[in-house]
Amino acid sequence: MKSGVGVELDNLSIRFGDFTAVRNASVKIEEGKFFSFLGPSGCGKTTILRTVSGFQEPSEGVVRIGGQDVAGMGPNKRPTALIFQNLALFPLMKVWENIAFALEVKGVSKTERRKRADELLELIALSGQGDKLVDELSGGQKQRVAVARALAAEPQVLLLDEPLSNLDKKLRVTMRQELLALQRKLGITTIFVTHDQEEAMTTADRMAVLDGGILQQVGAPAELFDFPANRFVAGFVGTTNLLDGVLSLDGTESMRFDAEGVGPLRLPRRADTPPPGRVSISFRPHVVQLQDAAAPREPSLLWLAGTVEAAEFLGETTRYRVRVGTVALTADQPHFGGTPQFTDGTPVAVGVAPSQLRYLPC
């Protein structure tokens, strides 16, 4: 297996008539890394994947693979392999014949094709399954066969177009772990397209969030989760609470934030505090501390008075919807056996460490 090569999108735009599917996208994907494009349906992520693979030509900009501009180079000439969402396996062919199909097209002998297919079957832990028909396999086994078929021609870039979306939740988790382990073993550059933020965050070395054909933010999963660039990223990469309002000066070491529907809050000044004006404040549900309204309060936290409106027991956590003023906040509290839950209508104190607040453009 050849090692992976880097992929670069340079000011890439893709239009279909008057519709712009991707606008001025620039990103560098390092060789041998697992990179994910994350976004809702119709955001342009699959269009980017098809452009990298050669099935779609850019309207503007450049795609470079291994430092080479691949404009005008067809899919069969590029060092890439694309796995489609529906896998596109041939049901009337044996498993080994599916894996070796690309080699047959290239004129490789049957003996050599079978040898290569058996090597790949061993790699994907399906040794001895080569003479079965595809329809005799489980969903997860079919997924592995699709990966093996993509690897048969020894590509340097593996492209995955939501390949796990048709699997059940438990199998998706298993398959994404297997994909990542295989990618690490082979060192092949992998570009993974998904609308599932959990899939992207658990596999990607780096990821890009797309919305409306525009790259919103690129970085490591933890960076995007902890320091989102805007409201869209904050809400799409995980769950968040958002407060809109006006920030103003309040002494030399603090700021006043007049939160819509909540009221004035006093916040410490930080290096990343924006200038006075309209802003949004974001904070994740798991950083929220809930306690009985009458209990003593940790003075280092920002406290709000709220009322529990609903609770969802999720096993490891309980997710509460808490009404603070006219705003509904989400608070995730760890569950310990025997610990009673807050019931609907319970007055609570809502605490957040100021260090966990993120300022975003409003």
C-alpha positions as CSV (number, residue, x, y, z in Angstrom):
1,M,0.0,0.0,0.0
2,K,1.3,3.4,-1.0
3,S,1.5,6.0,1.7
4,G,-0.9,8.9,1.6
5,V,-0.4,12.3,-0.1
6,G,-1.7,15.7,0.9
7,V,-4.7,17.3,-0.6
8,E,-5.2,21.1,-1.0
9,L,-8.3,23.1,-2.0
10,D,-7.3,26.6,-3.1
11,N,-10.1,29.1,-3.4
12,L,-12.4,26.4,-4.7
13,S,-15.9,27.4,-6.0
14,I,-18.4,25.1,-7.6
15,R,-21.5,26.4,-9.4
16,F,-24.4,24.7,-11.1
17,G,-26.1,27.4,-13.2
18,D,-27.0,30.2,-10.9
19,F,-26.6,28.1,-7.8
20,T,-23.3,28.2,-5.9
21,A,-22.7,24.9,-4.1
22,V,-19.3,25.7,-2.7
23,R,-17.9,29.2,-2.4
24,N,-14.2,30.1,-2.1
25,A,-13.1,27.1,0.0
26,S,-9.5,26.8,0.9
27,V,-8.1,24.0,3.1
28,K,-5.0,21.9,3.4
29,I,-5.3,18.2,4.3
30,E,-2.0,16.8,5.5
31,E,-0.7,13.5,4.1
32,G,-1.6,10.4,6.1
33,K,-4.3,12.2,8.1
34,F,-8.0,11.5,8.7
35,F,-9.9,14.7,7.7
36,S,-13.7,15.2,7.9
37,F,-16.1,17.6,6.2
38,L,-19.1,18.1,8.5
39,G,-22.3,19.9,7.8
40,P,-26.0,19.5,7.2
41,S,-27.5,18.1,4.0
42,G,-27.0,20.4,1.0
43,C,-24.0,22.3,2.5
44,G,-21.6,21.3,-0.3
45,K,-19.5,18.6,1.4
46,T,-20.3,15.8,-1.1
47,T,-19.7,18.2,-4.0
48,I,-16.2,18.8,-2.6
49,L,-15.6,15.1,-2.4
50,R,-16.7,14.6,-6.0
51,T,-14.4,17.4,-7.1
52,V,-11.4,15.9,-5.3
53,S,-12.2,12.5,-7.0
54,G,-12.6,14.0,-10.4
55,F,-16.3,13.4,-11.0
56,Q,-16.9,17.2,-10.8
57,E,-14.8,20.0,-12.2
58,P,-14.4,23.2,-10.2
59,S,-15.9,26.4,-11.5
60,E,-13.0,28.4,-10.0
61,G,-9.9,27.5,-7.9
62,V,-7.6,24.6,-7.8
63,V,-7.5,21.1,-6.4
64,R,-4.0,19.8,-5.7
65,I,-3.2,16.1,-4.8
66,G,0.3,15.5,-3.8
67,G,1.2,19.0,-4.8
68,Q,-0.1,18.5,-8.4
69,D,-2.9,20.4,-10.0
70,V,-5.3,17.7,-11.1
71,A,-7.5,19.9,-13.4
72,G,-8.8,17.9,-16.3
73,M,-7.6,14.6,-14.8
74,G,-10.4,12.0,-14.8
75,P,-11.3,9.8,-11.8
76,N,-9.4,6.8,-13.2
77,K,-6.2,8.9,-13.5
78,R,-6.2,10.3,-9.9
79,P,-4.6,8.5,-7.0
80,T,-8.0,8.4,-5.2
81,A,-10.7,5.9,-4.4
82,L,-14.3,6.9,-3.6
83,I,-16.7,4.9,-1.5
84,F,-20.2,5.9,-2.1
85,Q,-23.0,6.1,0.5
86,N,-24.8,3.1,-1.1
87,L,-21.5,1.1,-1.4
88,A,-22.3,0.2,-5.1
89,L,-21.2,-3.5,-4.6
90,F,-22.2,-6.0,-7.3
91,P,-24.7,-8.5,-5.8
92,L,-24.2,-11.2,-8.4
93,M,-20.4,-11.3,-8.0
94,K,-18.5,-13.1,-5.4
95,V,-16.9,-11.1,-2.6
96,W,-13.4,-11.5,-4.0
97,E,-14.5,-10.5,-7.5
98,N,-16.0,-7.3,-6.1
99,I,-12.8,-6.5,-4.4
100,A,-10.7,-7.2,-7.5
101,F,-13.0,-5.5,-10.0
102,A,-10.8,-2.5,-10.5
103,L,-7.8,-4.8,-11.1
104,E,-9.7,-6.7,-13.7
105,V,-10.4,-3.5,-15.6
106,K,-6.7,-2.8,-15.5
107,G,-6.0,-6.2,-17.1
108,V,-4.4,-7.8,-14.1
109,S,-4.4,-11.6,-14.3
110,K,-7.0,-13.7,-12.5
111,T,-4.4,-15.4,-10.3
112,E,-2.9,-12.1,-9.2
113,R,-6.4,-10.6,-8.7
114,R,-7.4,-13.4,-6.4
115,K,-4.1,-13.1,-4.5
116,R,-4.6,-9.4,-3.9
117,A,-8.3,-9.9,-2.9
118,D,-7.3,-12.6,-0.4
119,E,-4.7,-10.2,1.1
120,L,-7.3,-7.5,1.5
121,L,-9.8,-9.9,3.0
122,E,-7.2,-10.8,5.6
123,L,-6.6,-7.1,6.2
124,I,-10.3,-6.4,6.9
125,A,-10.8,-9.6,9.0
126,L,-12.9,-11.5,6.4
127,S,-10.4,-14.3,5.5
128,G,-12.2,-17.2,4.0
129,Q,-15.3,-15.2,2.9
130,G,-14.1,-14.5,-0.7
131,D,-16.3,-17.1,-2.4
132,K,-19.6,-15.9,-0.8
133,L,-22.0,-13.7,-2.7
134,V,-22.2,-10.1,-1.4
135,D,-25.9,-10.6,-0.3
136,E,-24.7,-13.3,2.0
137,L,-22.9,-10.8,4.1
138,S,-24.0,-8.6,7.0
139,G,-24.2,-4.8,6.7
140,G,-20.9,-4.3,8.5
141,Q,-19.2,-7.0,6.3
142,K,-20.4,-5.3,3.2
143,Q,-19.0,-2.1,4.4
144,R,-15.6,-3.7,4.9
145,V,-15.8,-5.2,1.4
146,A,-16.4,-1.8,0.0
147,V,-13.3,-0.5,1.8
148,A,-11.2,-3.4,0.5
149,R,-12.4,-2.8,-3.0
150,A,-11.4,0.8,-2.8
151,L,-7.9,-0.2,-1.5
152,A,-7.3,-2.8,-4.2
153,A,-5.9,-0.3,-6.6
154,E,-3.6,1.1,-3.9
155,P,-4.9,4.7,-3.8
156,Q,-3.1,7.4,-1.9
157,V,-6.3,9.2,-0.9
158,L,-9.4,7.4,0.3
159,L,-12.7,9.4,0.0
160,L,-15.7,8.3,2.1
161,D,-19.2,9.7,1.3
162,E,-21.3,9.1,4.4
163,P,-20.6,5.3,4.1
164,L,-22.0,4.5,7.6
165,S,-25.4,6.3,7.3
166,N,-27.3,3.1,6.4
167,L,-26.0,1.1,9.4
168,D,-27.7,1.0,12.8
169,K,-26.2,3.1,15.6
170,K,-24.2,0.3,17.3
171,L,-22.7,-0.9,14.0
172,R,-21.9,2.6,13.0
173,V,-19.8,3.0,16.2
174,T,-18.0,-0.3,15.5
175,M,-17.3,0.5,11.8
176,R,-16.0,4.0,12.4
177,Q,-13.6,2.5,15.0
178,E,-12.5,-0.1,12.4
179,L,-12.1,2.5,9.7
180,L,-9.9,4.7,11.9
181,A,-7.8,1.7,12.9
182,L,-7.3,0.7,9.3
183,Q,-6.4,4.2,8.3
184,R,-3.8,4.4,11.0
185,K,-2.4,1.1,10.0
186,L,-2.1,2.0,6.3
187,G,-1.2,5.7,6.7
188,I,-3.5,6.6,3.8
189,T,-4.9,10.1,3.6
190,T,-8.6,9.8,4.2
191,I,-11.4,12.4,3.6
192,F,-14.7,11.6,5.3
193,V,-17.9,13.3,4.6
194,T,-20.7,13.2,7.3
195,H,-23.6,15.1,8.8
196,D,-23.1,13.3,12.1
197,Q,-20.9,15.4,14.4
198,E,-20.1,12.4,16.7
199,E,-18.7,10.5,13.7
200,A,-16.6,13.5,12.7
201,M,-15.3,14.2,16.1
202,T,-14.4,10.7,17.0
203,T,-12.4,9.9,13.8
204,A,-10.9,13.1,12.4
205,D,-7.5,14.5,13.1
206,R,-8.9,17.8,11.7
207,M,-12.3,18.7,10.4
208,A,-14.1,21.5,8.5
209,V,-17.6,22.6,9.2
210,L,-19.6,23.7,6.2
211,D,-22.8,25.7,5.9
212,G,-24.4,27.0,2.7
213,G,-21.3,26.0,0.7
214,I,-19.0,28.2,2.9
215,L,-16.3,26.9,5.2
216,Q,-17.2,28.1,8.7
217,Q,-14.2,26.8,10.6
218,V,-11.3,24.3,10.2
219,G,-9.4,22.8,13.1
220,A,-9.0,19.9,15.4
221,P,-12.3,18.5,16.8
222,A,-11.6,19.7,20.4
223,E,-10.7,23.2,19.1
224,L,-14.0,23.5,17.2
225,F,-15.9,22.2,20.2
226,D,-14.2,24.4,22.8
227,F,-13.7,27.5,20.7
228,P,-16.3,27.8,18.0
229,A,-15.9,30.6,15.5
230,N,-19.6,31.5,15.3
231,R,-23.1,30.6,16.3
232,F,-23.5,27.9,13.6
233,V,-20.4,26.0,14.6
234,A,-21.3,26.2,18.3
235,G,-24.7,24.7,17.6
236,F,-23.7,22.1,15.0
237,V,-20.6,20.8,16.7
238,G,-22.4,19.5,19.8
239,T,-25.1,21.2,21.8
240,T,-24.8,24.7,23.2
241,N,-26.7,27.4,25.1
242,L,-26.8,30.8,23.5
243,L,-27.5,34.2,25.1
244,D,-27.8,37.3,23.0
245,G,-27.2,40.7,24.3
246,V,-25.1,43.9,24.7
247,L,-21.7,44.0,26.3
248,S,-20.6,47.2,27.9
249,L,-17.8,48.4,30.2
250,D,-18.4,48.0,34.0
251,G,-15.2,49.1,35.7
252,T,-11.6,48.2,34.9
253,E,-11.9,44.4,35.6
254,S,-15.4,43.6,34.7
255,M,-18.0,43.9,31.9
256,R,-21.7,44.2,32.0
257,F,-23.7,41.9,29.7
258,D,-27.4,42.7,29.3
259,A,-28.7,39.3,28.2
260,E,-32.0,39.4,26.3
261,G,-34.7,37.7,28.4
262,V,-32.4,37.2,31.4
263,G,-31.2,40.6,32.6
264,P,-27.8,42.1,33.4
265,L,-24.8,39.9,34.2
266,R,-21.4,40.9,35.5
267,L,-18.5,39.1,33.8
268,P,-14.8,39.3,34.4
269,R,-12.7,41.0,31.6
270,R,-10.5,38.5,29.8
271,A,-7.9,38.7,27.0
272,D,-10.5,37.5,24.5
273,T,-13.3,39.8,25.7
274,P,-14.6,41.6,22.6
275,P,-15.2,45.4,22.5
276,P,-18.5,46.7,23.7
277,G,-21.5,46.0,21.5
278,R,-23.9,43.2,20.5
279,V,-22.5,39.7,21.1
280,S,-23.7,36.2,21.8
281,I,-22.4,34.1,24.7
282,S,-22.2,30.3,24.2
283,F,-21.7,27.7,26.9
284,R,-22.1,23.9,26.7
285,P,-24.7,22.0,28.7
286,H,-22.1,19.8,30.5
287,V,-20.4,22.8,32.1
288,V,-23.6,23.9,33.8
289,Q,-24.0,23.2,37.5
290,L,-27.5,22.8,38.9
291,Q,-28.3,22.9,42.6
292,D,-31.2,23.6,44.9
293,A,-32.0,27.3,44.9
294,A,-31.5,27.5,48.7
295,A,-28.1,25.7,48.7
296,P,-24.8,27.7,49.4
297,R,-23.2,28.9,46.1
298,E,-19.6,28.7,44.9
299,P,-18.6,32.3,44.7
300,S,-16.4,31.9,41.6
301,L,-19.3,30.8,39.4
302,L,-21.8,33.0,37.6
303,W,-25.2,32.2,39.1
304,L,-28.7,32.5,37.5
305,A,-32.1,31.7,39.1
306,G,-34.1,29.2,37.1
307,T,-36.9,26.7,37.2
308,V,-36.8,23.1,35.9
309,E,-39.2,22.6,33.0
310,A,-38.4,19.1,31.8
311,A,-35.9,16.3,32.3
312,E,-34.6,13.5,30.0
313,F,-32.8,10.6,31.6
314,L,-30.0,9.6,29.2
315,G,-28.2,7.0,31.3
316,E,-24.9,8.5,32.1
317,T,-26.5,12.0,32.3
318,T,-29.8,13.7,32.9
319,R,-30.6,16.5,30.5
320,Y,-32.6,19.3,32.0
321,R,-34.4,22.2,30.4
322,V,-34.3,25.1,32.8
323,R,-36.3,28.3,32.3
324,V,-34.2,31.4,33.2
325,G,-36.2,34.5,32.6
326,T,-37.7,34.0,29.2
327,V,-34.8,31.8,28.0
328,A,-34.7,28.0,28.1
329,L,-31.3,26.6,28.9
330,T,-30.0,23.1,28.7
331,A,-28.0,21.5,31.6
332,D,-26.5,18.0,31.5
333,Q,-25.9,16.6,35.0
334,P,-23.9,13.4,35.6
335,H,-26.1,10.5,36.9
336,F,-25.0,8.6,40.0
337,G,-27.0,5.6,41.2
338,G,-29.5,6.6,43.8
339,T,-29.2,10.3,43.2
340,P,-32.7,11.9,42.9
341,Q,-33.5,14.0,39.9
342,F,-34.9,17.5,40.0
343,T,-38.6,17.4,39.3
344,D,-40.5,19.7,37.0
345,G,-41.2,23.1,38.6
346,T,-38.3,22.9,41.0
347,P,-36.5,26.3,41.6
348,V,-32.8,25.8,41.0
349,A,-29.6,27.8,40.9
350,V,-27.8,27.6,37.5
351,G,-24.0,28.0,37.9
352,V,-21.4,28.4,35.1
353,A,-17.7,29.1,35.4
354,P,-16.9,32.3,33.5
355,S,-13.9,30.6,31.9
356,Q,-16.4,28.3,30.1
357,L,-18.2,31.2,28.4
358,R,-17.4,31.9,24.7
359,Y,-18.0,35.2,23.0
360,L,-19.4,34.9,19.5
361,P,-20.5,37.3,16.8
362,C,-24.2,38.0,17.3
